[in-house]
């Protein structure tokens, strides 16, 4: 999957949970879910569940703890999809 396609899918997933529209408008690989987009930790769990559904993958607890930014999410998703 192309990087731009992956970012587009992630943007659709996080959109309902963001609290900072300006940060969302400038979303990049470096964007952090909690500090930049102001997604609270409970909603971050929802984001992770939505990622699992969207990409048909299973994210383990230790991976969930690492999934704090767009690039981290992209790396986890890419690795999981490569193992299928």
C-alpha positions in Angstrom: 0.0 0.0 0.0 1.3 3.4 -0.9 2.2 5.8 1.9 -0.3 8.5 0.7 -3.1 5.9 0.6 -2.3 4.8 4.1 -2.3 8.4 5.4 -5.6 9.0 3.7 -7.2 6.0 5.4 -5.7 7.0 8.8 -7.1 10.5 8.4 -10.6 9.1 7.9 -10.2 6.9 11.0 -9.0 9.6 13.3 -11.3 12.4 12.0 -14.3 11.6 14.4 -11.9 11.8 17.4 -9.8 14.9 16.8 -10.0 18.0 19.0 -7.6 20.2 16.9 -8.8 20.9 13.4 -5.8 22.9 12.4 -3.4 20.1 13.4 -5.6 17.7 11.5 -5.5 19.9 8.4 -1.7 19.7 8.5 -1.5 16.0 9.4 1.8 14.4 8.4 3.8 11.4 9.4 5.2 13.3 12.4 1.7 14.1 13.8 1.2 12.7 17.3 -2.3 11.5 18.1 -2.6 12.8 21.7 -0.3 15.9 21.8 -1.1 17.3 18.3 -4.6 16.1 17.5 -5.7 16.2 21.1 -7.3 12.7 20.9 -7.8 11.5 24.5 -6.5 8.1 25.6 -9.9 6.5 25.6 -10.6 7.6 22.1 -7.1 6.4 21.0 -8.3 2.9 21.9 -11.2 3.5 19.5 -8.8 4.6 16.8 -6.8 1.4 17.3 -9.9 -0.7 17.1 -11.0 1.1 13.9 -7.5 0.6 12.4 -7.8 -3.2 13.2 -11.2 -3.2 11.4 -10.1 -1.1 8.4 -7.0 -3.1 7.7 -8.2 -6.5 9.0 -5.2 -6.9 11.4 -4.8 -7.6 15.1 -2.7 -5.1 17.1 -1.2 -6.5 20.3 -1.0 -4.6 23.6 2.7 -3.7 23.3 2.1 -2.4 19.8 -0.9 -0.3 21.0 1.5 1.4 23.5 3.8 2.3 20.6 1.0 3.7 18.4 1.2 7.3 19.4 1.9 9.0 16.1 1.0 8.6 12.4 4.4 7.2 11.5 4.2 4.6 14.3 0.7 3.6 13.2 1.9 3.3 9.6 4.9 1.2 10.6 2.7 -1.2 12.6 0.0 -1.5 9.9 2.6 -2.1 7.2 4.4 -4.7 9.3 1.1 -6.5 10.1 -0.1 -6.5 6.6 3.2 -7.9 5.4 2.8 -10.9 7.7 -0.6 -11.8 6.3 
